[in-house]
Amino acid sequence: MAYGLIAHQHTAIALMPLDKAATEHKVAESSPSVTRQCTHASFNGSWGQHALIHDQEGQIQEVWVGQEGQPDDPRAWLFLFAELSAKLPAGTYAMDAFSLDPECSFQAAIGWGLAHYDFNRYKSAESIVRPDLCLPDSISLTAVTAQLDSIFLARDLVNEPASSLGPSEMADVAQLLANEYQAKLSTIRGTDLLKEGYPAVHAVGRGSIREPVLIDMVWGDPQHPKLTLVGKGVVFDTGGLNMKGASGMRNMKKDKGGAALVLALAKWIMASNLPVRLRVLVPAVENSPGNGAYRPGDVIETRKGLHVEIHNTDAEGRVILCDALCEAVSENPDLIIDMATLTGAARVALGPDLPVFYTPNKSLATALNQAADKVADPIWQLPLWSRYRSYLDSHIADMLNSSTTSFGGSITAALYLHEFVKPFENWIHFDIYAWNPNAAPGAPVGGEASAFRALAAFLQDRFTNS
């Protein structure tokens, strides 16, 4: 995909940044025709405004872009160029006049490309012809498109209906990636999960007619630092026997958002040839109240040997992740990152814009926050508050799968996962939403690659710039 981004050329229409003072000066020295065009566009140089300035032949000569009053949002440049990409008529434009620093230029290019996203697989309408943006020589078109390729993959996977993307189809997507980048893929399916030591994954997935799958992909030089990504792949979550209500179930195709994100990250890592030995683990299941469904009060064994009493079958994500995390830790990799649409509590606390993360390692948290700030992809750390571990105490097993209280729901979910990771410390857990409930520039309603850009920058810094 081109995403409306092209290498620099000299025939492009200039995008001209103007604040209010510069606008007044421009208007004063321009022809009456330009003044009328500016007035017609209600352009005064305020942030986000734009005005098309035509020559005497009616051709667009340049585009004035308002700069006064930049919003207090780190994503301002991304949103601005996403809006321009969506609103400008077809043509070729250049951003050279903005003279942005490399980080802001890259953010602007990403924003322009994101506005080209449209999940139209099930639409009969023709695609819209969108404008092109010439990137300055300082920005790598390859680097921008590598990120957009991966972000679009994540969005597509989240948006895909569960009717056409079950556990087996998720494995097919991973196989396509493995084929493209010469990675090795193996899968464990159905009752073989019990034979191979993944009883918790099997317990959640056995209620569906579509058998659960453990996806395991490996890529890269074994001599490089080991990076393991783990993603929650619940292709649809009814809540199981603790069934959700209609409104809570409506968008549960997005419960595979963690899997979508780690597969997207894997694609970017392999396309960028990051010097790591990458492993991706995705437990893919459908949480369904079928005849074989696990029940509240059941006690299940896990790969680690801990026994878990099921308090709530709608807390299934952590149950499938615990087996995969146990396997991830067994190799003692340099770093483990898991991603999951795990709790509504995280969204209640921080809303859809701010992905929550946890880690016991302070240096990892610092580096991750710095990377997120650099690329304007906001994230937020919450604590692994050990006192709340008692909320998971069971009377008959090693632990409950969910707390009996509503307090600290995202924290207790993270503490549950921590039981299967500790004492390993190089672990980051993301509790993400993977969904845009409201449209924003470059971000239509639907699937979203939450925290992708922050993690890409963090991994780039950790494994190539250290």
C-alpha positions, 0 to 999 in steps of 0.5 A: 500500500502507498498510503498517499505517501511518496518520495520528494518531488518538485511539482507538489503543491506547498502546504504553508503553515501560517499563524494569525499574524502571518495570515494578516501579512499574507492577506495584506500583500495578496490580490483581492482574489486571494483575500476572497478565497481566504474569507470564503474559507473563514481562515484566520490562521487558527490551528487546524484551519486550511484554505485552498489558494487558487491561481488565475486558472483555477488550479490550487497554488498552495494550501494555507494551514493554520498554526495558532493555538496548537492543542495541548495534545502530544498527537497534535501533528498526527491529527493535523495531517490526518485531517488534511489527508482526509479533507484536501482534494486529490493532488500531490502536496509537500510539507517542506515549508513546515520545517518540523523536527524529525519526530514531528515530521514522522508523526505527521507522515504517520497521520497522513497515512492513517487517514487512508485506512478504511475497513471496506471488505464488506462494502460495495461502495467505490474507494475514495481517491485521496491526496498524496503527500511528498515526504521530505528527504529526512523521512524514510518512506520505508520506515513510515510504510512499515509502521502503517502496514503493521497498524493496518494489519492490527486494525483489520484483525480487530475489525474482522467479524468472528464469523470469518476469523476464528482460532484456526483463521488466526493461525492462518494469519500467523502462517502467512506472516511466517511464510512472508518472513521465513519464520517457523510456525507451529500450532497445538490444537484441541485436546493436544493442548492437554497433552502438551501442557496447556490445560488452561487454554483448553479449558477456556476454548473447549466450550466452542465448536471451534477448537482452541489453538496455541500459535507459536512463531519463531524468527531471527538469529538465535544468537540475538537477544530473545524477545517474546510477545504474548497476545490474548486471542479471544476471537469472540467473548460471550462471557461464557456461562457468566454471559455478558449482556447484549450491550457488553457482548456487541463488540466482543470481536475486538477481544482478539486485540492483544493477538492482533497487536502482537502479530502487527508488532511481529510484522514490523519487527521482521520487516525492519529486520530488528536484531532479535530472536523473536518468539510470538505466542498467541492462545486463540480461543472462542469463549462460548457457553457450549456443552463443554464450557468451563464453569464458575467454581471449577478448578483448573490446572495451569502449565505452571502447576498452580490450580485456579478456581474459576470465580468468573468465566468472563475473566477468561483472557488471563486464564489463557495468557497464564499458560502462554506466559509460563512457557514464555518465561521458561526460555528466560528471554531478554524481554517479555511483552504481553498485550490483552484486552483484559479489563473494563476497569482499565477503561473506566480508569483511563478511558479509550485513549490511554493504554495501561501498562504494568511492569516490576522493572523500573528501568523498563518503565522509564524507557517505555515512557520515554519512547512513548513521549518521543513518538506522541503515543500516550500510555500510562503505568499502573502499579502492581500493588501487592496488597491487592493480591489477597483479593485473589485468594481461594479457599480451595485452590492456589488462587481465584481467576478474578477478584470477588470485589470490584476494586482495582480490577485492572491491577488484580488482573495484572497481579494474576498474570504476575503469579505466572511470571515472577520472579522474572522481572523483564516483563511488560503487561499491557491492558489495552482497549484496541478500539476507537469508540468515537472517530478521531482524525486518522482513527475511525470507529473500530479496531485500533493498534493501541500503543503500537507506535510507543512499543515500536519506538521502545523496541527500536531503541532497546535493540538497535540504539543501545 
